[in-house]
Amino acid sequence: MKEAQSKNCINCKQDFTIEPEDFNFYEKIKVPPPTFCPECRLQRRLSWMVNLNLFKRKCDLCGENVICKYEPTAPFVVFCHNCWWSDKWDSANYTKEIDFSKPFLLQFRELFHETPILGLSIDVITGKLSPYVNHCDNTKNSYLIFYSARNEDSMYGFYLVSNKAVLNSSMIFNSELCFDGKNNFKNYNAIRCIDTNESIDCAFLKDCVNCNHCFASINLRNKSYVFFNQQLTKEEYFKKISEIDLGSFKKYQEIKRKASEHFIKYPWRAVYENLTQNCTGSYLFESKNCKECYEVGYSKDCKYCMLMKQASVKDCYDYTDWGFGAEMIYDSIVVGENVSNVKFCWYVYSNSSEMEYSALCVGCRNCFGCVGLRNKQYCILNKQYPKEEYLTLREKIIKHMKEMSYIDSQGLVYKYGEFFPMEFSSYPYNNSFANFFFPKTKKEATEIGLQWQESNNKKHPITISFADLPDSIKDTNDRITKEIIGCSTCEKGYKITKQELDLSKKMNVPLSRQCPFCRIGEKVNKWVSQMRQISRICYKCGVNFKTHYKKEEAEKVLCKECYLQEVY
């Protein structure tokens, strides 16, 4: 076994360590060790993950004006989801011959700009039932949700899986009737619940499990009728609750403030995990031997992974978003559904394997440097070869990538073994998740050759200020759906849909004073802050540990052992 080695990142110039188990993985999947550090590798992948904006753009096939994740000026051939998934075109018509006189990645980039790409990452059924969503599947009657799956009647959220009637919430799983929540699992009728699981008819909870009829409390386990962490009788609890009208915006904001002030008095746990073994990171569930992993479930023997939605995932490194039967994935993003041995890829899924440097490929095997293929094998730059010729050419291309490497606008050298350069991304830097995690100014981005999207959102005439909305949802009628409201945060205009109004009335919660994108962005920014760890000292025993909580967020943070003693 090789010993740990310290390397200097060619991008940020900081030292990073490659551990012995890392070398074992690289040898197993036959790739050289990385030249970028883990942080820079993450940034590079996230530049290929579009954020929360939607645009109107004409489909380059049918000519219709459609909802799209690409702005109208994006320099790509973009098909709407109906056309892209149809039989109206054939990716076999977009091929390139290998040219060993120039870098292979440059040839991929040329193909990427010539081959039609998917305008909205949804399936055809979702497009019919929920046209204003992105990166979603099996979605019904939902509006402005992103990176989600199997949701119904849900609005304004990120990373929602298998829910019904979820509003203004993100990172919610297997829940129903949730409002203004974050990191919930199997909750029902939950209002402003955070890091709370398997709870019913609760509001303003933090880090609670298996509770019902609890209000503004923290660190509860298997409790009922608790109010601000005070145990009450059933009658006392309902009397207290009857005096609080959460449908009033002013009252809602008051309770939210009081609950936050109450939570800070109690110790918080360092890391959110459940049924894990030998793992580091946070928000890990039912996983084993996963290091530096975040928002990951049902995974084994993984490192530097994030956003694994569905079982199962194993033997993966530097893998961001999806899962669902994924094995031996390396330095790739948006890959999933029965996939294996996928390296340096973007959007490769549905029974694909042995894929390298490819994008938007479905049901493919043994492809290298391909774009937009479906159910193909032994292809290079979209051209199909006999198996033996493909295998010979693949080895020749890898050798060529090492000898004639692509050099980006910063002078960084891309040999075989690195993900696509950020400057290849189809998204402007400020329209990618990289800008959430690693924010840049326009000047900083353009100086290193990255795209930047100037804001040209159409401004709608404001007909009512957020300050003039009725305080109580009970006093709000359908006329509000005709108004254009000025957002309290960004000042853009937005509308209340009838679906949002009806669900708000059903749950007796107030209408938001923010536009949908500010609501989602607020929770996404909070989520981003939870995807890193800092060193802290246990409030109780003084041991060192890692957590995502800064001292200004939570003064009293407990290590795992002390937390278990304190709460369970």
Secondary structure, DSSP 4 states (H G I P E B T S, - for coil): -PPPEEEE-TTT--EEEE-HHHHHHHHHHT-PPPSS-HHHHHHHHHTTSB-S--EEEE-TTT--EEEESS-TT-SS-EE-HHHHTSSS--GGGS-----TTS-HHHHHHHHHHHS-EESS-B-HHHHHH--S-EEEES-BS-EEEEEEEEEES-EEEESEEEEEEEES-EEEES-EEEES-EEEES-EEEES-EEEES-EEEEEEES-BS-EEEEEEES-BS-EEEETTEE--HHHHHHHHHT--TTBHHHHHHHHHHHHHHHTTS-EES--EES-BS--EEEEES-EEEESEEEEESEEEEEEEEEEEES-EEEEEEEEEEESSEEEEEEEEEEESSEEEEES-EEEESS-EEEES-EEEES-EEEES-BS-BS-EEEETTEE--HHHHHHHHHHHHHHHHHS-EE-TT--EE-TTSPPPGGG-SS-GGGBTHHHHS---HHHHHHTT---PPP-PPPPPP-EEGGGS-SBGGG--GGGGG--EEPTTT--EE---HHHHHHHHHHT-PPPSS-HHHHHHHHHHHHHHTSS-EEEE-TTT--EEEES--TTT-S-EE-HHHHHHHH-
